[in-house]
């Protein structure tokens, strides 16, 4: 009985990831009652689920810091010129969203073979003495854009 229960739990764990629906539309990040509490949580969902249309991650006004506000975006299933992924300030004002990282990670956004990603209207601050990259483009990352951001 115990073995059957373990096999059933394993099967459920394996199939749960396979049935996750691709992202499509707008999602809020940070602030009160968001779809994703941190940038890292939004990027993890994006990496896992992929997209089936254009996706916007609207980061709510505020100052955010720490390792939960950095992330590595991989090659996203479904991303294309017509299914672009955008991370931006919900208000459209780059001064209203400040993401600061002082960790030993060498980026806030890493594009690891990521294509068709846009980052816009954000203030991004990397204040580590040894690790100063805000963006890290790795391998074949292409068709990515950084628009109207303050980079420090």
C-alpha positions in Angstrom: 0.0 0.0 0.0 2.8 2.4 0.9 4.6 1.6 -2.4 1.4 2.3 -4.4 0.9 5.6 -2.6 4.5 6.7 -3.3 4.2 5.7 -7.0 1.0 7.7 -7.2 2.6 10.8 -5.5 5.6 10.5 -7.9 3.2 10.3 -10.9 1.3 13.4 -9.7 4.5 15.3 -9.2 5.8 14.5 -12.7 2.5 15.3 -14.5 1.7 18.5 -12.6 4.5 20.4 -14.3 3.5 19.0 -17.7 0.0 20.4 -17.6 1.0 24.0 -16.6 -0.6 26.4 -19.0 1.7 28.8 -21.0 1.5 32.4 -19.9 -0.4 34.9 -22.0 -1.4 38.5 -21.1 -0.5 40.8 -18.2 0.7 39.8 -14.7 1.6 42.1 -11.8 4.8 41.7 -9.8 5.4 43.1 -6.3 3.2 45.4 -4.3 -0.1 44.4 -2.7 -1.8 41.1 -3.9 0.4 40.6 -7.0 0.3 37.7 -9.4 4.0 37.2 -8.5 5.5 38.5 -5.3 9.0 38.9 -6.7 10.9 39.2 -10.0 12.5 35.8 -9.4 9.0 34.2 -8.9 7.8 35.7 -12.2 10.9 34.6 -14.1 10.7 31.1 -12.6 7.1 30.8 -13.9 8.1 32.1 -17.3 11.0 29.6 -17.6 8.7 26.7 -16.5 5.5 27.5 -18.4 6.6 29.4 -21.6 4.2 31.7 -23.4 1.4 31.4 -25.9 1.1 35.0 -26.8 2.5 38.4 -25.7 3.3 38.6 -22.0 3.8 41.7 -19.8 5.1 41.6 -16.3 3.9 44.9 -14.7 6.1 45.7 -11.8 4.3 47.8 -9.2 5.7 51.0 -7.9 8.2 50.6 -5.1 11.8 50.0 -4.2 12.9 46.3 -4.2 16.1 44.7 -3.2 17.7 41.3 -2.6 18.3 38.1 -4.4 14.6 37.5 -4.9 14.7 40.5 -7.3 17.2 39.0 -9.8 16.6 36.2 -12.3 18.0 34.2 -15.2 15.6 34.0 -18.2 16.2 31.0 -20.4 15.1 30.2 -23.9 11.3 30.6 -23.5 9.0 28.2 -25.3 6.7 30.2 -27.5 8.6 33.5 -27.5 8.7 35.2 -30.9 8.4 38.6 -32.5 4.6 38.4 -32.1 4.8 36.9 -28.6 7.3 39.2 -27.0 7.9 39.2 -23.2 8.1 42.6 -21.4 9.1 43.5 -17.9 8.2 47.1 -17.1 7.0 49.6 -14.6 3.2 49.3 -14.2 3.0 53.1 -14.0 5.3 53.6 -17.0 7.5 55.9 -14.8 11.1 54.5 -14.5 11.6 56.5 -11.3 8.8 54.7 -9.6 10.3 51.2 -9.7 13.8 50.8 -8.3 15.4 47.3 -8.2 18.7 47.2 -6.3 21.0 44.2 -5.9 24.2 44.1 -3.9 24.7 40.3 -4.0 27.6 38.3 -5.5 25.4 37.4 -8.5 26.8 39.2 -11.5 23.4 40.4 -12.9 19.9 41.6 -12.2 18.6 40.2 -15.5 20.5 37.3 -17.2 19.4 36.5 -20.7 20.5 32.8 -21.1 19.6 32.0 -24.7 16.6 34.2 -24.1 15.0 35.8 -27.2 12.3 38.5 -27.7 12.6 40.0 -24.1 12.1 43.7 -23.4 12.9 45.5 -20.2 11.6 49.0 -20.0 10.8 51.9 -17.7 12.8 50.6 -14.7 15.6 51.9 -12.5 18.2 49.1 -12.0 21.0 49.5 -9.5 23.8 47.0 -9.0 25.8 48.2 -6.0 28.3 45.4 -5.4 31.9 46.5 -5.5 33.0 43.3 -7.3 29.9 42.3 -9.3 28.5 45.2 -11.3 26.5 43.9 -14.2 22.9 44.8 -14.5 22.3 42.8 -17.7 24.2 39.6 -18.7 23.6 38.3 -22.2 24.7 34.7 -22.4 25.1 32.3 -25.4 22.7 33.1 -28.2 20.5 35.7 -26.6 19.1 37.8 -29.4 16.2 40.2 -30.3 16.2 41.5 -26.8 15.7 45.2 -25.8 16.3 47.6 -23.0 14.3 50.7 -23.3 14.0 53.9 -21.2 15.8 52.4 -18.2 18.1 54.0 -15.7 21.1 51.7 -15.2 23.5 52.3 -12.3 
